[in-house]
Amino acid sequence: MDAFKKKLILNSSRIVIKVGSSLLVNSKNNFINKKVINNICKDINFLIGQNKEILIVSSGALALGRKAISISDLNLKITEKQAI
């Protein structure tokens, strides 16, 4: 991370973290990427320890849910692919 971004984060009181499905789910096998989720949790824990307010925005919930209920992305309409 460059110095500007690090300074911006350290000087912010509220941080919005966008976590997309491509980070949460392995595209080859559709399994949850536990290592990535663990690292995100560690980063969030560090930021909370620095008294930062953390907001998490995710498009990944739908991708994770599809695996749990065995729905393929191939047959979904665009409105069904989005979390509406």
Number of C-alpha atoms within 10 A of each C-alpha: 6 6 8 9 10 10 11 11 14 14 10 11 14 15 16 10 13 12 16 14 18 13 15 23 21 14 12 6 8 16 14 17 15 12 10 14 15 11 11 16 12 12 12 19 14 12 18 14 10 11 12 18 14 15 12 10 12 14 17 17 15 15 23 16 11 14 16 11 8 8 12 11 13 7 9 11 9 8 8 11 15 11 11 5
